[in-house]
């Protein structure tokens, strides 16, 4: 992440995208690939699936107990 946008207060990612303005807080956590999360469950899942295969996406999305963010 590049950090907060000086003019907009939005979080800008290195690839040029920006998180929505309604994101109030972003807490860094552990990142794993969709293959490595198989058999594990977590409270919240954040999926960046620009070019993810359907099978991997379904597997990753099914691992969140409370929150799934795309």
C-alpha positions as CSV (number, residue, x, y, z in Angstrom):
1,X,0.0,0.0,0.0
2,X,1.2,3.5,-0.7
3,X,-0.7,4.9,2.3
4,X,-3.3,7.6,2.5
5,X,-4.0,9.9,-0.4
6,X,-3.0,13.4,0.6
7,X,-6.0,15.1,-0.9
8,X,-8.8,12.5,-0.6
9,X,-7.9,10.7,2.6
10,X,-8.4,7.4,0.7
11,X,-6.0,4.4,0.9
12,X,-4.3,4.0,-2.5
13,X,-2.9,0.6,-3.5
14,X,0.4,0.2,-5.4
15,X,-1.5,-0.9,-8.6
16,X,-3.4,2.5,-8.7
17,X,-6.7,1.4,-7.2
18,X,-8.1,3.1,-4.1
19,X,-10.2,1.6,-1.4
20,X,-13.7,3.0,-1.1
21,X,-14.2,6.2,1.0
22,X,-16.4,4.4,3.5
23,X,-13.4,2.3,4.7
24,X,-12.8,3.7,8.2
25,X,-10.0,1.4,9.2
26,X,-7.7,-1.2,7.6
27,X,-5.8,-3.5,9.9
28,X,-3.0,-5.5,8.4
29,X,-3.1,-9.2,8.8
30,X,-1.6,-12.4,7.5
31,X,-2.0,-13.1,3.8
32,X,-2.2,-16.6,2.3
33,X,-2.9,-17.9,-1.1
34,X,-6.3,-19.6,-1.8
35,X,-4.4,-22.9,-2.1
36,X,-2.9,-22.6,1.4
37,X,-6.1,-21.7,3.2
38,X,-7.7,-25.0,2.4
39,X,-9.1,-26.6,5.6
40,X,-8.7,-23.4,7.7
41,X,-11.3,-20.9,8.8
42,X,-10.9,-17.3,9.9
43,X,-13.3,-14.6,11.2
44,X,-12.8,-12.2,8.2
45,X,-11.7,-12.8,4.6
46,X,-10.5,-10.0,2.2
47,X,-10.3,-11.4,-1.3
48,X,-8.5,-9.6,-4.2
49,X,-9.7,-11.7,-7.0
50,X,-8.9,-9.9,-10.2
51,X,-7.7,-13.0,-12.0
52,X,-8.7,-15.8,-9.7
53,X,-10.0,-19.1,-11.0
54,X,-13.6,-19.8,-10.0
55,X,-12.7,-22.9,-8.0
56,X,-10.1,-21.0,-5.9
57,X,-12.5,-18.1,-5.4
58,X,-15.2,-20.3,-4.0
59,X,-12.8,-22.0,-1.7
60,X,-11.4,-18.7,-0.4
61,X,-14.8,-17.2,0.1
62,X,-16.1,-20.1,2.1
63,X,-13.3,-19.7,4.7
64,X,-14.7,-16.5,6.4
65,X,-16.9,-17.1,9.4
66,X,-18.2,-13.6,9.8
67,X,-17.1,-11.2,7.0
68,X,-16.1,-11.6,3.4
69,X,-14.9,-8.5,1.6
70,X,-14.2,-8.5,-2.2
